[in-house]
Amino acid sequence: MTTAARLLALIIVALAAAACGGATSVDVSASPAPATTAPAPSATAAAATLTWAVSDKSKATVRVREQLVGKDLPSDAILVATGAKGSFSVNADGSFAAGSSVTFDLRTLSSDERDRDNFVKQDTLRVSQFPTATFVPTKASGLTLPLPATGDFSFTLTGTLTIHGKDKVVTFDVKGTRSGSDLTATATANPTLKFEDFGMTAPSVAFRVISVNDEIKLTVDLVATGPAS
């Protein structure tokens, strides 16, 4: 007998007893409580965490304005670092799982001038003591998750960048594309960085460099592989 039918039968018995002038006690304590349904998980809780492995095809590019001896106009010194390693996991709320990081080998840093490269690595960055630059992401803002299997996206990325043994919270403007298990993105530091942010001074070489602006324009071209869908 269903719950509704059981309650109806008890009510009829009680009414009949009252009509006969009798006092009848009806025990409804044994009636089963109505079943409850657990709330459905939210879309945020249901979305899976996406994990991506960083490819060594990734690169970090630094541009610094310099005025060289014998040159009429200033120009950009462009240095590129490779040797990328790491992985990152993006949660449904845009946060990143513990252990997410991207690291570049600063010993690979190179430009069109070997003397410049040697000076920057030995005197400015001191790569023998601090051989890597590491970025630990913490938050992706404006990113719709989960990512579609294919398509373009853009967002603001926040995290901690460690160079020369110094940490600094930085933000990047990111534009990326996903194609199945392949992910490519270009992240541009905004605002730009300064040498003093990482306890360094702008390079200065007598008879070679007149001046170097204390502004570092950093762009990361990221290549990563992950889930296909």
C-alpha positions in Angstrom: 0.0 0.0 0.0 1.3 3.4 -0.9 1.9 6.1 1.7 -1.1 8.2 0.5 -3.5 5.2 0.6 -2.3 4.3 4.1 -3.0 7.8 5.4 -6.4 7.8 3.8 -7.4 4.5 5.5 -6.3 5.8 8.9 -8.3 9.0 8.5 -11.5 7.0 7.5 -11.0 4.8 10.6 -10.7 7.9 12.8 -13.8 9.5 11.4 -15.9 6.3 11.8 -14.9 6.0 15.4 -15.8 9.6 16.1 -19.2 9.1 14.5 -19.9 6.3 16.9 -18.9 8.4 19.8 -15.9 6.3 20.6 -12.4 7.7 21.3 -10.0 6.0 19.1 -6.2 6.7 19.1 -4.6 6.6 15.7 -0.9 5.9 15.6 0.7 7.5 12.6 4.3 7.3 14.0 4.9 4.2 11.9 4.2 6.1 8.7 7.4 6.2 6.6 9.0 9.7 6.2 8.9 11.1 2.7 12.0 10.3 0.7 14.4 13.2 0.2 16.4 13.7 -3.0 20.1 14.9 -2.7 20.7 18.1 -4.6 22.4 17.7 -8.0 26.1 18.7 -8.1 26.7 22.2 -9.4 28.3 22.6 -12.9 31.4 23.9 -11.1 31.7 20.8 -8.9 31.0 18.5 -11.8 33.6 20.0 -14.2 36.8 18.0 -14.4 40.2 19.4 -13.6 42.3 19.7 -16.8 46.0 18.8 -16.6 48.5 19.9 -19.2 52.2 18.9 -19.7 54.5 21.7 -20.9 56.4 21.0 -24.1 60.1 21.9 -24.7 58.8 23.7 -27.8 57.8 26.5 -25.5 59.9 29.7 -25.3 60.2 32.9 -23.2 61.2 36.1 -25.0 62.6 39.2 -23.2 62.9 42.6 -24.9 64.9 45.4 -23.4 65.5 48.8 -24.9 69.2 49.7 -25.2 71.5 52.3 -26.7 74.8 51.0 -28.0 78.0 52.8 -28.6 78.3 53.7 -32.3 74.6 53.5 -33.0 72.5 56.5 -33.8 69.2 55.2 -32.4 68.2 52.9 -29.5 67.0 49.4 -30.3 65.5 46.3 -28.6 67.8 43.6 -27.3 65.9 40.4 -27.8 66.8 37.4 -25.8 65.1 34.0 -25.9 65.1 31.2 -23.4 64.0 27.6 -24.1 64.3 24.3 -22.1 60.8 24.6 -20.7 59.5 22.0 -18.3 56.5 21.5 -16.0 52.8 20.9 -15.9 49.7 22.6 -14.7 46.2 21.6 -13.7 43.3 24.1 -14.0 40.4 23.6 -11.6 36.8 24.4 -12.6 36.9 27.7 -10.7 40.0 29.0 -12.5 42.4 28.2 -9.7 45.4 25.9 -10.2 46.2 22.7 -8.4 49.2 22.4 -6.1 52.4 21.6 -8.0 51.5 23.5 -11.1 54.5 25.4 -12.6 56.4 26.3 -15.7 60.2 26.5 -15.7 62.7 27.8 -18.3 66.4 27.1 -18.4 68.1 30.5 -18.3 71.4 29.0 -19.4 69.8 28.7 -22.9 69.2 32.4 -23.1 70.5 33.8 -26.4 70.3 36.8 -28.7 72.1 38.0 -31.8 75.2 39.0 -29.7 77.2 36.4 -27.9 79.0 39.0 -25.8 75.6 40.4 -24.6 74.4 36.9 -23.8 77.5 36.0 -21.7 77.3 39.3 -19.8 73.6 39.0 -19.0 73.9 35.4 -17.9 77.0 35.8 -15.8 76.6 39.3 -14.3 72.9 40.2 -14.5 71.2 36.9 -14.0 74.0 34.9 -12.3 72.8 31.7 -13.9 75.5 29.6 -12.2 73.6 30.3 -9.0 70.1 30.8 -10.3 69.8 28.7 -13.5 66.1 28.8 -13.9 63.1 31.1 -14.1 59.9 29.6 -12.7 56.3 30.7 -12.9 53.7 29.2 -10.5 50.2 30.1 -11.7 47.5 30.7 -9.1 44.4 32.1 -10.9 42.9 32.4 -14.4 40.3 35.2 -14.6 37.8 35.5 -17.4 38.4 31.9 -18.6 35.3 29.8 -19.4 35.8 26.3 -18.1 35.8 23.6 -19.1 37.5 24.6 -22.3 35.8 23.5 -25.5 37.6 20.8 -27.4 38.5 23.3 -30.1 38.6 27.1 -30.3 40.3 30.3 -29.2 40.2 31.8 -25.8 41.6 34.8 -23.8 42.0 35.5 -20.1 44.2 37.1 -17.4 46.6 34.9 -15.6 48.1 35.7 -12.2 50.9 33.9 -10.4 54.4 34.1 -8.9 57.4 34.5 -11.1 60.8 33.6 -9.6 64.0 35.0 -11.2 67.4 35.6 -9.7 66.1 34.0 -6.4 63.4 36.7 -6.0 59.7 36.2 -6.1 57.2 38.6 -7.6 53.4 38.3 -8.2 52.8 39.1 -11.9 49.9 39.1 -14.3 49.8 38.0 -18.0 47.4 38.8 -20.8 46.8 35.4 -22.4 45.5 34.5 -25.9 45.4 30.8 -26.7 44.0 28.1 -28.9 43.0 24.5 -28.1 42.8 21.8 -30.7 42.0 18.5 -29.0 45.0 17.5 -26.9 47.1 20.4 -28.2 47.2 23.8 -26.4 49.1 26.9 -27.6 49.1 30.3 -25.9 50.9 33.6 -25.9 51.2 35.2 -22.5 52.4 38.8 -22.3 53.4 40.3 -18.9 51.2 43.3 -18.1 52.4 45.6 -16.7 56.0 45.2 -17.8 58.7 44.2 -15.3 61.8 46.0 -14.0 65.2 44.7 -13.2 64.8 45.9 -9.6 61.7 43.6 -9.2 64.1 40.7 -9.0 67.0 42.3 -7.2 69.0 43.0 -10.4 70.5 46.1 -12.0 70.2 47.0 -15.7 73.3 45.8 -17.6 76.1 48.4 -18.1 79.2 47.7 -20.2 81.8 50.4 -20.6 82.6 51.4 -24.2 79.9 49.0 -25.5 76.5 50.1 -23.9 75.5 53.7 -23.3 72.2 52.9 -21.5 69.6 50.2 -20.9 66.0 51.0 -19.9 64.9 49.5 -16.7 61.9 47.9 -18.3 61.6 44.2 -19.2 59.0 43.1 -21.8 58.3 39.5 -21.2 56.3 37.2 -23.6 55.9 33.4 -23.1 54.9 31.3 -26.1 53.5 28.2 -24.4 53.0 24.8 -26.0 51.4 22.0 -24.0 49.6 18.7 -24.4 46.7 17.4 -22.4 43.3 15.7 -22.5 41.7 15.4 -26.0 38.3 16.5 -24.7 
